[in-house]
Amino acid sequence: MNLVVDASVVVKWALPDSAAEENKEEALAVLAAIQLGEARVLQPPHWLARWQPS
């Protein structure tokens, strides 16, 4: 599965403990799918993000 994620999803990855963030469970499920190789993130060439969770 190919995905394009926006900044609101990435914020939920970076701040998963924030009570104010809605749909964080769904965003974390997307991250898990990416980590398991079940999904691939597509990005515009000008956005060279390198996500490395701690």
C-alpha positions, 0 to 999 in steps of 0.5 A: 500500500502506498501512502502520502501522509500530511504534517498532522499525521507526522505530528501525531507520531512525534507527540503520541502522548498529547491528549489534544491530538485526535485520531492518534491511534489511527496515525500510530497504526499507519506508522506501525504499517510503515515499520512492518513494511506493509505500507510505503510512504510517498513524498514530493521530491522537495520533502526529503523527510527521514523519520527515525523514531527513537 
